[in-house]
Amino acid sequence: MLGYGYWTLCEELNRLCKIYPFLHVEEIGESVMGKSIPALRIGQGTKEIHFNAALHANEWITTPLLMQFVEDLACSYARGTAWHGSNIRRLLSEYSLWVVPMVNPDGVELVLSGVTEEHPFRDPLLNWNGGSLDFRNWKANIHGVDLNDQFPAHWEEEAMRREKAGPGERDYSGEAPLTEPEAAALAQFTERHDFELVVALHTQGREIYWNYRDYEPSESEAFAERLALVSSYQAVKLTDSDAGYKDWFIQQFRRPGFTVEVGFGVNPLPVESFAALYEELVPILLTAMEF
């Protein structure tokens, strides 16, 4: 796995749906460049939970981590076997897990493949990237907007704090909340469902963020500590951060939302760390599903 891009994701979704016909895939919207943003459901339960990944382009490794989790979950469900001590058939009879494995497909492709001569955004991207053809540090979408600064949760304060005048590789909040189709699609998808809990996967830091301006329910802190306990990650009460997906979910629905910063190092985390990252992440996601 040299890099897990958008087309690899599409192939994997097709492969998994052929093997496990109980999986359901639908489109929740399109990226700036017209790529379909898929959501996948596993489970038949009335209680709904949501995980997403790759809001930030150079954190693309969160996509194969989440997809591997879904595949292992599906395998256990099909076989009727326990996984990490969890009764998966019972779990998925109570819960439906919805995953959006790649929120920012254009950005991920940019990080992995760079820009060709024919790329429709080649000139502005090179300008925003200081003339460099190396886009490995790019976090934003193809418009140069940071999708995790796009949500209507004290957006104005985050934009002022960032002090970014225009598009670039990171930290530009856009001209207003939800101007970018990827962020808008994720928000609308969330509003169409009744999620009891959400988890947004990012890298890196081995931390779990659980609060937002005291809007979070009382049980969030204790549950974050439980997630930390099963993973050896640290539950962190975050301040001076707004406009993220987790922030908006907590503010909008007053339900538990978590940002999980997977692994430790410099983004993008090396592919060689995948197995270790996955081993750390599985207990967090399984525990979150048993909320």
Disulfide bonds with the S-S distance in Angstrom:
none
